[in-house]
């Protein structure tokens, strides 16, 4: 099962995934449905504007196919019930034009996963994920950072803001996994995303540490982060940092994943829940 949580841009990360576990069986399709709930805040606006709570129900439908044990290709459609970036008025007064909640589409993502087929027998295994993200006009877009031109020359203004809205973006994710004694496993990912038809980039490392309890249950923790644009690390409270307790199980051919987490910084503070169900066909 590929664990995942999806949240709305530009306030928080567009797609947070730990890759490296089980793609579809060779010669089979895999259908996976993911859902999530997030509570976070829109970025702090200039002129000391108030931050507005952003709650979102998120989802993603994915259909993948593995011709071999080391390669999988998938089409993914992310979506959310959320509101767009909340405008702020000056003087700590919320703008009366705050948009309401509505259904938003994230378009289509083409994902290709390359990973060693004998990874469970190796002490260390490697992989690579490539995602091409095609977002609709005005829809959900990758959570990328751009230079804060509006805040230039203003004391205390952040150097970068999450206002990039490319319709085409590319993400590369190297995978390093370690199978430890006593059925423990450690997986490290590092999403590197950049806009193709517009400015913006993001560096999002993540780590998963789990223990296999038996043939059906795996439990552990996952940590996701968005450190800022590629080549720059933002101050701690401007970063996205979320820690999850997770559990994966198998039942009658289905794979289930559950996670409950909480944001650790001012920019990502809030409850986060994720769940997914998948099956090979």
C-alpha positions as CSV (number, residue, x, y, z in Angstrom):
1,X,0.0,0.0,0.0
2,X,1.3,3.5,-0.8
3,X,0.3,5.7,2.1
4,X,-0.9,9.2,1.1
5,X,-2.5,12.4,2.4
6,X,-3.7,15.2,0.1
7,X,-4.4,18.7,1.1
8,X,-5.2,22.0,-0.6
9,X,-2.8,24.4,-2.1
10,X,-1.6,27.0,-1.6
11,X,-2.0,26.7,2.1
12,X,-0.4,23.3,2.6
13,X,1.2,20.5,0.5
14,X,-0.7,19.3,-2.6
15,X,0.3,15.7,-2.3
16,X,2.2,14.0,0.5
17,X,3.2,10.4,-0.2
18,X,5.5,7.8,1.2
19,X,6.5,5.6,-1.7
20,X,8.3,2.3,-1.6
21,X,5.9,-0.4,-0.4
22,X,3.6,-2.4,-2.7
23,X,2.7,-1.3,-6.2
24,X,0.3,-3.5,-8.3
25,X,1.3,-7.1,-8.7
26,X,3.0,-7.8,-12.1
27,X,0.5,-8.1,-14.9
28,X,-2.3,-6.6,-12.8
29,X,-4.1,-3.3,-12.4
30,X,-4.5,-1.7,-9.0
31,X,-7.4,0.7,-8.1
32,X,-6.8,2.9,-5.0
33,X,-9.1,5.4,-3.4
34,X,-7.7,7.9,-0.9
35,X,-9.5,10.4,1.4
36,X,-8.3,12.9,3.9
37,X,-9.2,15.7,6.2
38,X,-7.0,18.7,7.0
39,X,-7.2,21.8,9.2
40,X,-4.6,24.4,8.6
41,X,-4.2,28.1,7.9
42,X,-3.7,30.2,4.9
43,X,-0.3,31.9,4.7
44,X,0.2,35.0,6.9
45,X,-0.7,38.0,4.7
46,X,1.0,41.3,4.6
47,X,-0.2,44.3,6.7
48,X,-0.6,41.9,9.7
49,X,-3.8,40.3,8.2
50,X,-5.5,37.6,10.3
51,X,-5.0,34.0,9.3
52,X,-8.1,32.2,8.4
53,X,-8.8,28.5,9.3
54,X,-8.8,26.3,6.2
55,X,-10.6,23.0,6.5
56,X,-10.7,20.6,3.5
57,X,-12.0,17.2,2.6
58,X,-9.6,15.7,0.1
59,X,-9.7,12.7,-2.2
60,X,-7.7,11.0,-4.9
61,X,-8.6,8.2,-7.3
62,X,-5.8,6.2,-8.9
63,X,-5.6,3.4,-11.4
64,X,-2.2,1.8,-11.8
65,X,-0.7,-1.0,-13.9
66,X,2.5,-3.0,-13.3
67,X,3.9,-4.8,-16.4
68,X,6.8,-6.0,-14.3
69,X,7.7,-6.2,-10.6
70,X,10.0,-3.1,-10.8
71,X,7.8,-0.7,-12.8
72,X,4.3,0.8,-12.3
73,X,2.5,3.5,-14.3
74,X,-0.7,5.1,-12.9
75,X,-3.2,7.9,-13.7
76,X,-4.3,9.9,-10.6
77,X,-7.1,12.4,-10.2
78,X,-7.0,14.5,-7.0
79,X,-9.9,16.7,-5.8
80,X,-11.1,18.4,-2.7
81,X,-14.1,20.1,-1.1
82,X,-12.4,23.3,0.1
83,X,-12.3,27.0,-0.5
84,X,-9.7,28.9,-2.5
85,X,-7.0,31.0,-0.9
86,X,-8.8,33.3,1.6
87,X,-8.3,37.0,0.9
88,X,-7.4,39.2,3.9
89,X,-8.3,42.8,4.6
90,X,-6.1,45.3,6.3
91,X,-6.4,46.1,10.0
92,X,-6.9,42.5,11.2
93,X,-10.4,42.4,9.7
94,X,-11.4,39.5,7.6
95,X,-12.6,40.4,4.1
96,X,-16.3,39.8,3.7
97,X,-15.6,38.3,0.3
98,X,-14.1,35.1,1.7
99,X,-15.1,32.4,-0.8
100,X,-17.2,29.5,0.4
101,X,-16.4,25.8,0.2
102,X,-16.8,24.1,-3.2
103,X,-15.6,21.1,-5.2
104,X,-12.2,21.7,-6.8
105,X,-10.4,19.4,-9.2
106,X,-6.7,18.9,-9.4
107,X,-6.7,17.6,-12.9
108,X,-4.6,14.5,-13.7
109,X,-1.3,13.2,-12.6
110,X,0.8,10.7,-14.5
111,X,2.9,8.7,-12.1
112,X,5.7,6.3,-13.0
113,X,7.4,4.3,-10.2
114,X,10.7,2.5,-10.6
115,X,11.7,0.3,-7.6
116,X,13.8,-2.8,-7.1
117,X,11.6,-5.9,-7.4
118,X,13.4,-7.8,-4.7
119,X,13.3,-4.9,-2.2
120,X,11.9,-7.1,0.6
121,X,14.9,-9.3,0.5
122,X,17.4,-6.5,0.4
123,X,18.8,-4.6,3.4
124,X,18.8,-1.4,1.4
125,X,16.6,-0.8,-1.6
126,X,16.3,2.1,-4.0
127,X,13.6,3.6,-6.3
128,X,12.5,6.7,-8.2
129,X,9.0,8.2,-8.8
130,X,8.3,10.6,-11.6
131,X,5.0,12.6,-11.6
132,X,3.8,14.9,-14.3
133,X,1.0,17.1,-12.9
134,X,-1.6,18.6,-15.3
135,X,-3.8,21.0,-13.3
136,X,-6.9,22.8,-14.7
137,X,-7.3,26.5,-14.9
138,X,-8.4,27.8,-11.4
139,X,-8.2,24.3,-9.9
140,X,-5.9,22.7,-7.3
141,X,-2.3,23.2,-8.2
142,X,1.0,21.9,-6.7
143,X,2.1,23.7,-3.5
144,X,5.1,25.5,-4.8
145,X,7.0,28.6,-3.5
146,X,7.9,31.7,-5.5
147,X,9.7,34.9,-4.5
148,X,7.6,37.3,-2.5
149,X,7.7,40.3,-4.9
150,X,4.8,42.1,-3.1
151,X,6.8,42.0,0.2
152,X,10.0,43.3,-1.2
153,X,11.4,46.0,1.0
154,X,9.0,45.4,3.8
155,X,10.6,44.6,7.2
156,X,9.7,41.1,8.3
157,X,8.1,40.0,5.1
158,X,8.8,36.4,4.1
159,X,11.2,35.9,1.2
160,X,9.0,33.3,-0.4
161,X,5.2,32.6,-0.6
162,X,3.1,29.7,-1.8
163,X,1.4,31.5,-4.6
164,X,2.7,29.6,-7.6
165,X,0.0,28.3,-9.9
166,X,1.5,26.4,-12.7
167,X,-0.8,24.3,-14.8
168,X,1.9,21.9,-15.7
169,X,4.5,20.7,-13.0
170,X,7.0,17.9,-12.6
171,X,7.9,16.0,-9.5
172,X,10.8,13.6,-9.0
173,X,11.0,11.5,-5.8
174,X,14.1,9.4,-5.0
175,X,13.4,6.5,-2.6
176,X,15.8,5.0,-0.1
177,X,14.4,2.1,2.0
178,X,16.1,0.0,4.7
179,X,14.8,-3.3,6.0
180,X,15.9,-3.6,9.6
181,X,16.0,-6.5,12.0
182,X,12.8,-7.6,13.8
183,X,10.5,-6.6,10.9
184,X,11.2,-2.9,11.2
185,X,11.4,-0.8,8.0
186,X,12.6,2.8,7.3
187,X,11.8,4.6,4.1
188,X,13.0,8.0,3.1
189,X,11.5,10.1,0.2
190,X,12.4,13.6,-1.0
191,X,9.9,15.2,-3.4
192,X,11.4,17.8,-5.7
193,X,8.8,19.7,-7.6
194,X,9.0,22.5,-10.1
195,X,6.7,24.4,-12.4
196,X,7.1,23.8,-16.1
197,X,4.8,26.5,-17.6
198,X,5.4,28.9,-14.7
199,X,7.6,29.7,-11.7
200,X,7.7,27.8,-8.5
201,X,9.4,24.9,-6.8
202,X,9.3,22.9,-3.5
203,X,11.5,20.5,-1.6
204,X,9.4,18.0,0.5
205,X,11.4,15.3,2.3
206,X,9.5,12.7,4.3
207,X,10.2,9.6,6.3
208,X,8.3,6.5,7.3
209,X,9.3,4.2,10.2
210,X,7.1,1.1,10.7
211,X,7.0,-2.4,12.3
212,X,5.3,-5.4,10.8
213,X,3.4,-7.0,13.5
214,X,2.2,-10.0,11.5
215,X,1.0,-10.9,7.9
216,X,-1.9,-8.5,8.2
217,X,-0.8,-5.5,10.3
218,X,1.9,-2.9,10.1
219,X,2.0,0.1,12.4
220,X,4.4,3.1,12.8
221,X,4.9,6.8,12.2
222,X,5.3,9.1,9.1
223,X,6.6,12.6,9.0
224,X,6.0,14.9,6.1
225,X,7.5,18.3,5.4
226,X,7.7,21.2,2.9
227,X,10.9,23.0,3.6
228,X,10.5,25.7,0.9
229,X,11.7,26.2,-2.6
230,X,14.5,24.1,-4.0
231,X,17.8,25.5,-2.8
232,X,16.4,27.5,0.1
233,X,15.3,26.3,3.6
234,X,12.7,28.5,5.2
235,X,12.6,29.5,8.9
236,X,11.0,26.7,11.0
237,X,7.6,28.3,11.5
238,X,7.2,28.9,7.7
239,X,7.8,25.3,6.9
240,X,5.1,22.6,6.7
241,X,5.8,19.8,9.2
242,X,3.2,17.1,9.9
243,X,3.6,13.9,12.0
244,X,1.3,10.9,11.6
245,X,0.6,7.7,13.5
246,X,-0.2,5.1,10.8
247,X,-1.5,1.6,10.4
248,X,-1.8,-0.6,7.4
249,X,-3.7,-3.9,7.1
250,X,-4.9,-6.4,4.5
251,X,-8.3,-8.1,4.5
252,X,-9.9,-10.3,1.8
253,X,-7.7,-9.0,-1.0
254,X,-8.1,-5.3,0.0
255,X,-5.3,-3.1,1.4
256,X,-6.3,-0.5,4.0
257,X,-4.2,2.4,5.3
258,X,-5.1,4.8,8.2
259,X,-3.3,7.8,9.6
260,X,-4.0,10.5,12.2
261,X,-1.6,13.5,12.4
262,X,-1.0,17.0,13.6
263,X,1.0,20.0,12.2
264,X,4.1,20.9,14.2
265,X,4.6,24.5,13.0
266,X,2.6,27.7,12.8
267,X,2.2,27.3,9.1
268,X,0.9,23.7,9.3
269,X,-0.8,23.6,12.7
270,X,-4.0,21.6,12.7
271,X,-5.5,18.1,12.7
272,X,-4.8,15.8,9.6
273,X,-6.5,12.5,8.9
274,X,-5.9,10.2,5.9
275,X,-7.2,6.8,4.8
276,X,-7.0,4.7,1.6
277,X,-8.3,1.5,0.2
278,X,-6.8,-0.4,-2.7
279,X,-7.1,-3.7,-4.5
280,X,-5.4,-5.5,-7.4
281,X,-7.4,-6.8,-10.3
